[in-house]
Amino acid sequence: MSTSTPNVRTGGIPRGLARTGPVLFSYGFRPFFLGGALWAIAAMALWIAALTGWLDFASEYGAHHWHAHEMLFGYASAVLAGFLLTAVPNWTGRLPVSGWPLFFLFLLWAGGRVAFLASDAIGVNLAVAADMIFLPALLYICVREVVAGKKWNDLKVTAGLLALSLANACFHYEVIMGEHPDRAYRLAIAAYVGLVMVIGGRIIPSFTRNWINKQGRTDFPVPYNRFDAASIAIGIVALGLWIALPESIVTAIGAAVAAALHAMRLFRWRGWTTFSETLVAILHVAYAFVPLGFLAISLSAIGLVDPTATLHVMTIGTVAAMMVAVMTRATRGHTGRELTASTLTTISYAAIVLCAFARPAAGLLPDHAATIYAVSGILWLASFSLFVVEYAPMLVKGRRW
């Protein structure tokens, strides 16, 4: 896994691909997309086993807390790492992390998952210590690259990663102190949503414009302007209010305004024109959960929606659906495949979107909660399993430039 001889495409950015060693560790998206998807499957299967009484684990930490943690900081942090380790070199023009450094970074993430799952055997404190290494390490790498590349505008992305690292520490602290980590939940979700607002606003109109242009049309999305900046700023304020004052009328008003602005922002990207290509359309569908999430926050703040339903609208809809969308698009693009969704990919999209609608419904239909839990779990497993079936071979094999 040597990094001494990077590959360079003519006229492009040097990619730093390792010429020796496993292809899996030649580029950040490869191990982290695959590892993240596999852990999304395994963590959900373990949680279902715990709910049904088949397995007993993380009893000292709390299996319920373990589940929430591994959804927010386990699989999701891996997918985020895969994206950032691939995108940041594009933004900065610097070589990506590859070979042995990438292997050791992945080992930090995987070691955290194993240690945390084995917390009853090794002790909660040691498990927490092992888990808390990865996100700061990823943050350091991203800040180092952004600063070295003098891409100061991209520091706002590292701010989201910093918030996520702090949320992870707060989560562990609150659980160990015997408290429910509600505020840590909200901080972590806010960090992901903030990243979706910022990065989504960069890639969704860009990919949409490219696709529309390829069709020979000119009805492009509205370019980034002050409206987008204002929408992001108000969205961040609304998320801050939600973290601090989840049941305040001020939060309800702020989130309602943010919902309206982000719905308008999404409309300006003309997503309805892309529905013939689900690889592009899913980005718009996933982003639609941003205004839906803000609407859920607003209604939850005044007691009309269950707070747990609000969490799942955002964690499954905004976060997981966008991650599945980005993983499929980035994998196809960076392995030289055609940028079009297969039947399996489209089914995977449908499953995660249906899961995003199904799981929050448990709070609205408590008499059918058990059935809803089962259905949403199956949909989650189906989405990520289909991703692994189709995309694992692309991730572990050589590129096709």
C-alpha positions in Angstrom: 0.0 0.0 0.0 2.8 2.4 -0.9 1.9 6.0 -1.6 5.2 6.9 -3.2 4.0 6.9 -6.8 0.7 8.7 -7.3 -1.4 8.3 -10.5 -2.1 11.5 -12.4 -4.7 11.9 -15.1 -3.8 14.2 -17.9 -5.1 17.6 -17.3 -6.6 16.5 -14.0 -5.9 16.6 -10.3 -3.2 14.1 -8.9 -5.1 11.3 -7.2 -2.3 9.7 -5.2 -3.4 6.1 -5.9 -1.2 3.5 -4.4 0.2 1.3 -7.2 0.9 -1.6 -4.8 -1.2 -3.3 -2.1 -4.9 -3.8 -2.0 -7.0 -1.6 -4.3 -9.4 -1.2 -1.4 -6.9 1.2 0.3 -6.0 3.2 -2.8 -8.7 5.9 -2.2 -10.7 7.0 0.8 -14.2 6.2 -0.6 -13.3 2.6 -1.1 -12.8 1.2 2.4 -15.1 3.7 4.2 -18.1 3.3 1.8 -17.8 -0.4 2.0 -17.2 -0.5 5.8 -19.9 2.0 6.5 -22.5 0.1 4.5 -21.5 -3.3 6.0 -21.7 -1.8 9.5 -25.1 -0.2 8.7 -26.3 -3.7 8.0 -24.6 -5.4 10.9 -25.5 -2.7 13.5 -29.2 -2.9 12.5 -29.2 -6.7 12.6 -27.6 -6.6 16.0 -30.2 -4.1 17.2 -33.0 -6.2 16.0 -31.5 -9.2 17.7 -31.2 -7.2 20.9 -34.9 -6.1 20.7 -36.1 -9.6 20.2 -34.0 -11.0 23.0 -31.7 -13.1 20.9 -28.6 -11.2 21.9 -27.4 -9.3 25.0 -24.6 -6.9 24.5 -23.5 -3.4 25.7 -25.6 -4.0 28.8 -23.5 -1.6 31.0 -23.6 1.2 28.4 -27.2 0.4 27.4 -28.1 -1.4 24.1 -30.5 1.4 23.2 -27.7 4.0 23.6 -25.4 1.7 21.6 -27.9 1.6 18.8 -28.3 5.3 18.7 -24.6 5.9 18.9 -23.8 3.4 16.1 -26.4 5.0 13.8 -25.0 8.5 14.4 -21.3 7.9 14.9 -20.7 4.4 13.6 -21.8 3.7 10.0 -22.5 7.4 9.3 -19.1 8.6 10.3 -17.5 6.1 7.9 -19.6 7.2 5.0 -18.8 10.9 5.8 -15.1 10.0 6.0 -15.2 8.3 2.6 -16.8 11.3 1.1 -14.5 13.9 2.7 -11.3 11.9 1.9 -12.4 11.9 -1.7 -13.8 15.4 -2.0 -11.2 17.4 -0.1 -8.4 16.5 -2.6 -10.7 17.7 -5.4 -11.3 21.0 -3.5 -7.7 21.6 -2.6 -5.7 20.0 -5.5 -3.6 18.0 -3.0 -2.9 14.3 -3.0 -5.5 12.2 -1.1 -4.7 10.0 1.9 -3.9 6.6 0.4 -2.1 3.3 1.2 -0.9 2.7 4.7 -2.1 6.0 6.2 -5.6 5.2 4.9 -5.4 1.7 6.2 -4.5 2.9 9.7 -7.2 5.5 9.6 -9.7 2.8 8.7 -8.3 0.6 11.4 -9.1 3.4 14.0 -12.7 3.5 12.8 -13.1 -0.3 12.7 -11.3 -0.7 16.1 -13.8 1.7 17.6 -16.7 -0.4 16.4 -15.3 -3.6 17.8 -14.3 -2.1 21.1 -17.7 -0.5 21.6 -19.5 -3.7 20.8 -17.3 -5.5 23.3 -17.7 -2.9 26.0 -19.1 -5.4 28.5 -15.9 -7.4 28.2 -13.3 -4.7 28.1 -15.1 -2.0 30.1 -17.0 1.0 29.0 -14.2 3.5 29.6 -11.7 1.7 27.4 -14.4 1.2 24.7 -15.3 4.9 24.8 -11.6 5.8 24.6 -11.2 3.6 21.5 -14.3 5.1 19.9 -13.3 8.7 20.4 -10.0 8.6 18.4 -11.4 8.4 14.9 -13.4 11.6 14.4 -10.6 13.9 15.8 -8.1 12.1 13.5 -10.4 12.7 10.5 -10.9 16.3 11.6 -7.1 16.8 11.8 -6.6 15.4 8.3 -9.3 17.5 6.8 -8.2 20.7 8.5 -4.6 20.1 7.5 -5.5 19.6 3.9 -7.8 22.6 3.7 -5.3 24.9 5.4 -2.4 23.6 3.2 -4.5 24.1 0.1 -5.5 27.6 1.3 -9.2 26.8 0.6 -10.4 28.9 3.5 -14.0 28.7 2.3 -14.0 25.0 2.9 -13.3 25.4 6.6 -17.1 25.5 7.2 -17.1 21.8 6.3 -14.5 21.1 9.0 -16.7 23.1 11.4 -19.4 20.4 10.9 -16.9 17.7 11.5 -15.8 19.5 14.7 -19.4 19.7 15.9 -19.8 16.0 15.2 -16.6 15.2 17.2 -17.9 17.3 20.2 -21.3 15.6 19.9 -19.7 12.2 20.2 -17.8 13.2 23.3 -21.0 14.7 24.8 -23.0 11.6 24.0 -20.5 9.4 25.9 -20.3 11.8 28.8 -24.1 12.0 29.2 -24.5 8.2 29.1 -21.7 7.5 31.5 -23.2 10.1 33.9 -26.5 8.3 33.8 -28.3 10.9 31.7 -30.2 10.5 28.4 -28.0 12.0 25.6 -30.9 14.1 24.0 -28.8 17.2 23.4 -25.9 15.1 22.0 -28.4 13.5 19.6 -29.5 16.9 18.4 -26.0 18.3 18.1 -24.9 15.3 16.0 -27.9 15.4 13.7 -27.5 19.2 13.4 -23.9 18.6 12.3 -24.9 16.2 9.6 -27.8 18.3 8.4 -25.5 21.4 8.3 -23.1 19.4 6.1 -25.9 18.4 3.8 -27.1 22.0 3.5 -23.5 23.2 2.6 -22.2 20.3 0.5 -25.6 19.4 -1.0 -25.8 23.0 -2.2 -22.6 22.5 -4.0 -23.0 19.1 -5.6 -26.8 18.8 -6.3 -27.1 21.8 -8.6 -23.7 20.9 -10.2 -24.7 17.3 -10.9 -28.1 18.5 -12.1 -26.6 21.0 -14.4 -24.2 18.5 -15.9 -27.1 16.0 -16.5 -29.4 18.6 -18.0 -26.5 19.9 -20.2 -25.9 16.3 -21.4 -29.5 16.1 -22.5 -28.9 19.2 -24.7 -31.1 21.4 -22.6 -30.5 24.8 -21.0 -33.1 24.9 -18.2 -30.3 24.8 -15.5 -30.6 25.2 -11.7 -30.3 28.6 -10.3 -26.6 29.2 -9.5 -25.5 29.7 -5.8 -26.3 33.2 -4.7 -27.2 35.2 -1.5 -30.5 33.3 -1.2 -28.6 30.1 -0.7 -26.2 31.7 1.8 -29.2 33.1 3.7 -31.0 29.7 3.7 -28.0 28.0 5.1 -27.5 30.7 7.8 -31.1 30.6 8.9 -31.0 26.8 8.8 -28.0 26.7 11.1 -29.7 29.2 13.5 -32.8 27.0 13.6 -30.7 23.9 14.3 -29.0 25.8 17.1 -32.4 26.7 18.6 -33.5 23.1 18.3 -30.3 21.9 20.2 -30.8 24.4 23.0 -34.6 24.9 23.2 -36.3 21.9 21.5 -39.8 22.8 22.9 -39.7 26.6 22.5 -42.1 28.7 20.3 -39.0 30.5 19.0 -37.6 27.2 17.8 -41.0 26.4 16.1 -40.9 29.8 14.3 -37.3 29.5 13.3 -37.6 26.0 12.0 -40.8 26.9 10.1 -38.9 29.7 8.3 -36.0 27.4 7.6 -38.4 24.8 6.2 -39.9 27.3 3.8 -36.5 28.6 2.6 -35.0 25.2 2.0 -38.1 24.1 0.1 -37.7 27.1 -2.1 -34.0 26.4 -2.5 -34.8 22.8 -3.6 -37.3 24.1 -6.1 -34.7 26.4 -7.6 -32.6 23.3 -8.4 -35.3 22.0 -10.8 -35.1 18.4 -9.5 -38.4 17.4 -11.3 -36.5 17.6 -14.6 -34.2 14.8 -13.6 -36.7 12.0 -12.7 -35.8 10.0 -15.7 -32.3 9.4 -14.1 -32.7 8.3 -10.6 -28.9 8.7 -9.9 -29.5 12.4 -10.1 -33.1 12.5 -8.9 -32.3 10.8 -5.6 -30.2 13.7 -4.6 -33.2 16.0 -4.8 -35.4 13.5 -3.0 -32.9 13.2 -0.2 -32.5 16.9 0.1 -36.3 17.2 0.4 -36.0 15.8 3.8 -34.1 18.9 4.9 -37.3 21.1 4.8 -39.4 18.1 6.0 -37.0 17.8 8.9 -37.3 21.5 9.8 -41.1 21.2 9.5 -40.9 18.2 11.9 -38.8 20.3 14.3 -41.3 23.1 14.2 -44.3 20.8 14.8 -42.4 18.9 17.6 -41.6 22.2 19.3 -45.3 22.9 19.8 -46.2 19.3 20.7 -47.8 18.2 17.5 -45.2 15.7 16.5 -43.4 13.1 18.6 -39.7 14.2 19.1 -38.5 10.7 18.3 -40.3 10.9 14.9 -38.5 14.1 14.2 -35.1 12.5 14.9 -35.9 9.7 12.5 -37.1 12.0 9.7 -33.7 13.6 9.8 -31.4 10.6 10.6 -33.0 8.3 7.9 -34.4 10.9 5.4 -31.8 13.7 5.4 -28.7 11.7 6.5 -29.1 8.1 5.4 -30.9 8.7 2.1 -28.3 11.4 1.1 -25.5 9.0 2.1 -26.9 6.2 -0.1 -27.3 8.7 -2.9 -23.7 10.0 -2.6 -22.1 6.6 -2.1 -23.7 5.3 -5.3 -22.9 8.4 -7.4 -19.3 8.8 -6.1 -18.5 5.1 -6.5 -19.7 5.0 -10.1 -17.9 8.2 -10.9 -14.6 7.4 -9.3 -14.4 3.9 -10.7 -15.1 5.0 -14.2 -18.6 3.5 -14.5 -21.5 5.1 -16.4 -23.3 7.7 -14.4 -26.7 6.0 -14.5 -28.6 4.1 -11.8 -29.2 0.3 -12.3 -32.4 -1.4 -11.3 -30.7 -2.6 -8.0 -29.6 0.9 -7.3 -33.0 2.3 -7.9 -34.6 -0.3 -5.6 -32.0 0.6 -2.9 -33.1 4.3 -3.2 -36.7 3.3 -2.9 -36.1 1.2 0.2 -34.3 3.9 2.1 -36.8 6.6 1.2 -39.7 4.3 2.2 -37.8 3.6 5.5 -37.5 7.4 6.1 -41.3 7.6 5.9 -42.1 4.4 7.7 -40.0 4.7 10.9 -41.3 8.1 12.0 -44.8 6.8 11.6 -44.3 4.6 14.7 -44.9 7.6 16.9 -48.1 8.5 15.0 -49.5 5.0 15.1 -48.4 3.5 18.4 -50.8 0.6 18.2 -48.9 -0.6 15.1 -45.4 0.3 16.3 -44.1 -3.3 16.4 -45.1 -3.8 12.7 -43.6 -0.5 11.7 -40.3 -1.2 13.5 -40.1 -4.5 11.6 -41.0 -3.0 8.2 -38.6 -0.1 8.6 -35.8 -2.4 9.7 -36.3 -4.6 6.7 -36.3 -1.6 4.4 -33.0 -0.3 6.0 -31.3 -3.7 5.6 -32.6 -4.0 2.0 -31.2 -0.6 1.0 -27.7 -1.1 2.3 -27.6 -4.8 1.4 -28.4 -4.0 -2.2 -25.6 -1.3 -2.2 -23.1 -3.9 -0.9 -24.2 -6.5 -3.5 -23.8 -4.1 -6.4 -21.0 -1.8 -5.3 -18.7 -3.9 -3.2 -17.1 -5.4 -6.4 -16.5 -1.9 -7.7 -14.9 -0.8 -4.5 -12.5 -3.7 -4.1 -11.4 -3.9 -7.8 -9.2 -1.6 -9.9 -10.3 1.6 -11.5 -11.7 1.7 -15.0 -10.5 5.1 -16.3 
